[in-house]
Amino acid sequence: MAVIEAKRGSDLRHYHEAVTLLKRVSKNKSFESLLDPIWAAQQEKKNAAETARLEGELKGYKNNLIKESIRVSWADLASRGWS
């Protein structure tokens, strides 16, 4: 049940921990039908793509924040007579 529940999420660490525990306690029982290395590889690619997308957005937000900070600083200096 833990392996099936882990597959509902996107965190591969939980999936791998559940698989490891299942292998440890199975003692010669066959649970190969629950293991899905293809799903794990696909989920890893999805996670990497999402991470790259979020890091790109974060970089853009940081750059915009820096530009806005510089603009506000120049506007403040201009209002005080510094040109």
MIDOSE-1310 file (N, C-alpha, C; in nm, 2 decimals, decimal comma, always signed):
residues 83
mavi	+0,08/-0,12/+0,00/+0,00/+0,00/+0,00/+0,09/+0,13/+0,00; +0,20/+0,12/+0,07/+0,29/+0,24/+0,07/+0,34/+0,27/-0,06; +0,38/+0,17/-0,14/+0,43/+0,19/-0,28/+0,32/+0,26/-0,36; +0,20/+0,21/-0,36/+0,09/+0,26/-0,43/+0,07/+0,41/-0,39
eakr	+0,07/+0,43/-0,26/+0,04/+0,57/-0,21/+0,16/+0,66/-0,26; +0,28/+0,61/-0,25/+0,39/+0,70/-0,29/+0,38/+0,74/-0,44; +0,33/+0,65/-0,52/+0,31/+0,68/-0,67/+0,21/+0,79/-0,69; +0,12/+0,81/-0,60/+0,02/+0,92/-0,62/+0,08/+1,06/-0,61
gsdl	+0,20/+1,07/-0,54/+0,26/+1,19/-0,53/+0,37/+1,21/-0,63; +0,46/+1,31/-0,61/+0,56/+1,33/-0,71/+0,70/+1,32/-0,65; +0,71/+1,29/-0,52/+0,84/+1,28/-0,45/+0,89/+1,14/-0,47; +1,00/+1,12/-0,54/+1,05/+0,99/-0,57/+1,12/+0,93/-0,45
rhyh	+1,16/+1,02/-0,36/+1,23/+0,97/-0,23/+1,13/+0,88/-0,16; +1,01/+0,92/-0,15/+0,91/+0,84/-0,08/+0,89/+0,70/-0,15; +0,88/+0,71/-0,28/+0,86/+0,59/-0,36/+0,98/+0,49/-0,34; +1,10/+0,54/-0,34/+1,22/+0,46/-0,33/+1,23/+0,40/-0,19
eavt	+1,19/+0,48/-0,09/+1,19/+0,43/+0,05/+1,09/+0,32/+0,07; +0,97/+0,33/+0,01/+0,87/+0,23/+0,02/+0,91/+0,10/-0,05; +0,97/+0,12/-0,17/+1,02/+0,00/-0,24/+1,13/-0,07/-0,16; +1,22/+0,00/-0,10/+1,33/-0,06/-0,02/+1,27/-0,13/+0,10
llkr	+1,18/-0,07/+0,17/+1,11/-0,14/+0,28/+1,04/-0,27/+0,23; +0,97/-0,26/+0,12/+0,90/-0,37/+0,07/+0,99/-0,49/+0,04; +1,10/-0,46/-0,02/+1,20/-0,56/-0,05/+1,26/-0,62/+0,07; +1,28/-0,54/+0,17/+1,34/-0,59/+0,30/+1,25/-0,68/+0,37
vskn	+1,12/-0,65/+0,37/+1,02/-0,74/+0,45/+0,96/-0,85/+0,36; +0,98/-0,85/+0,23/+0,91/-0,95/+0,15/+0,96/-1,09/+0,16; +1,09/-1,11/+0,18/+1,14/-1,24/+0,20/+1,09/-1,34/+0,10; +1,14/-1,33/-0,02/+1,11/-1,43/-0,13/+0,97/-1,42/-0,18
ksfe	+0,89/-1,32/-0,14/+0,76/-1,31/-0,20/+0,78/-1,22/-0,32; +0,69/-1,24/-0,42/+0,71/-1,16/-0,55/+0,61/-1,04/-0,54; +0,67/-0,92/-0,54/+0,60/-0,80/-0,54/+0,64/-0,71/-0,66; +0,70/-0,78/-0,76/+0,75/-0,71/-0,88/+0,64/-0,63/-0,95
slld	+0,52/-0,68/-0,94/+0,41/-0,60/-1,01/+0,38/-0,47/-0,95; +0,42/-0,44/-0,83/+0,41/-0,31/-0,77/+0,52/-0,22/-0,80; +0,63/-0,27/-0,84/+0,75/-0,19/-0,88/+0,74/-0,13/-1,02; +0,77/-0,01/-1,04/+0,75/+0,05/-1,17/+0,86/+0,15/-1,20
piwa	+0,97/+0,09/-1,25/+1,09/+0,18/-1,28/+1,06/+0,27/-1,40; +0,97/+0,24/-1,49/+0,94/+0,33/-1,60/+0,87/+0,46/-1,54; +0,78/+0,43/-1,45/+0,71/+0,55/-1,39/+0,81/+0,64/-1,31; +0,90/+0,57/-1,24/+1,00/+0,65/-1,17/+1,09/+0,73/-1,26
aqqe	+1,13/+0,68/-1,37/+1,21/+0,76/-1,47/+1,13/+0,87/-1,53; +1,00/+0,85/-1,56/+0,92/+0,95/-1,62/+0,89/+1,06/-1,51; +0,87/+1,02/-1,39/+0,84/+1,12/-1,28/+0,97/+1,20/-1,25; +1,08/+1,14/-1,26/+1,21/+1,21/-1,24/+1,23/+1,32/-1,35
kkna	+1,20/+1,28/-1,47/+1,21/+1,38/-1,58/+1,11/+1,50/-1,56; +0,98/+1,46/-1,52/+0,88/+1,57/-1,49/+0,93/+1,66/-1,38; +0,99/+1,60/-1,27/+1,03/+1,68/-1,16/+1,15/+1,77/-1,20; +1,24/+1,72/-1,28/+1,35/+1,80/-1,33/+1,30/+1,92/-1,42
aeta	+1,21/+1,89/-1,50/+1,15/+2,00/-1,59/+1,08/+2,10/-1,50; +1,00/+2,06/-1,41/+0,93/+2,16/-1,32/+1,03/+2,24/-1,24; +1,14/+2,17/-1,19/+1,24/+2,24/-1,11/+1,31/+2,35/-1,20; +1,34/+2,31/-1,32/+1,41/+2,41/-1,41/+1,32/+2,52/-1,44
rleg	+1,19/+2,50/-1,46/+1,09/+2,60/-1,49/+1,08/+2,70/-1,37; +1,07/+2,64/-1,25/+1,06/+2,73/-1,13/+1,18/+2,81/-1,10; +1,30/+2,75/-1,13/+1,43/+2,82/-1,11/+1,44/+2,93/-1,21; +1,39/+2,91/-1,33/+1,39/+3,02/-1,43/+1,30/+3,14/-1,39
elkg	+1,18/+3,10/-1,34/+1,09/+3,21/-1,29/+1,15/+3,28/-1,17; +1,21/+3,21/-1,08/+1,27/+3,27/-0,97/+1,39/+3,37/-1,01; +1,47/+3,33/-1,11/+1,57/+3,41/-1,16/+1,51/+3,54/-1,22; +1,41/+3,53/-1,30/+1,34/+3,64/-1,35/+1,29/+3,74/-1,25
yknn	+1,22/+3,68/-1,14/+1,17/+3,76/-1,03/+1,28/+3,84/-0,96; +1,40/+3,77/-0,94/+1,51/+3,83/-0,87/+1,56/+3,95/-0,96; +1,58/+3,92/-1,09/+1,63/+4,03/-1,18/+1,53/+4,15/-1,18; +1,40/+4,12/-1,18/+1,31/+4,23/-1,18/+1,31/+4,31/-1,05
like	+1,33/+4,24/-0,94/+1,34/+4,30/-0,81/+1,46/+4,39/-0,80; +1,57/+4,34/-0,85/+1,70/+4,42/-0,85/+1,68/+4,55/-0,93; +1,62/+4,54/-1,05/+1,60/+4,65/-1,14/+1,50/+4,75/-1,07; +1,40/+4,70/-1,01/+1,30/+4,79/-0,94/+1,37/+4,86/-0,82
sirv	+1,45/+4,79/-0,75/+1,53/+4,85/-0,64/+1,62/+4,96/-0,69; +1,68/+4,94/-0,80/+1,77/+5,05/-0,86/+1,69/+5,16/-0,90; +1,58/+5,14/-0,97/+1,49/+5,25/-1,01/+1,44/+5,33/-0,90; +1,39/+5,26/-0,79/+1,34/+5,34/-0,67/+1,46/+5,42/-0,61
swad	+1,57/+5,36/-0,60/+1,69/+5,43/-0,54/+1,72/+5,56/-0,62; +1,72/+5,55/-0,76/+1,75/+5,66/-0,84/+1,64/+5,77/-0,83; +1,52/+5,72/-0,82/+1,41/+5,82/-0,80/+1,42/+5,89/-0,67; +1,46/+5,82/-0,56/+1,48/+5,88/-0,43/+1,59/+5,98/-0,43
lasr	+1,70/+5,94/-0,50/+1,81/+6,04/-0,51/+1,78/+6,16/-0,59; +1,70/+6,14/-0,70/+1,66/+6,26/-0,78/+1,57/+6,35/-0,70; +1,48/+6,30/-0,61/+1,39/+6,38/-0,53/+1,47/+6,46/-0,43; +1,59/+6,42/-0,40/+1,67/+6,49/-0,30/+1,77/+6,58/-0,36
gws	+1,76/+6,60/-0,49/+1,85/+6,69/-0,56/+1,97/+6,63/-0,62; +1,99/+6,50/-0,61/+2,11/+6,44/-0,67/+2,07/+6,40/-0,81; +2,16/+6,44/-0,90/+2,13/+6,41/-1,04/+2,25/+6,33/-1,10
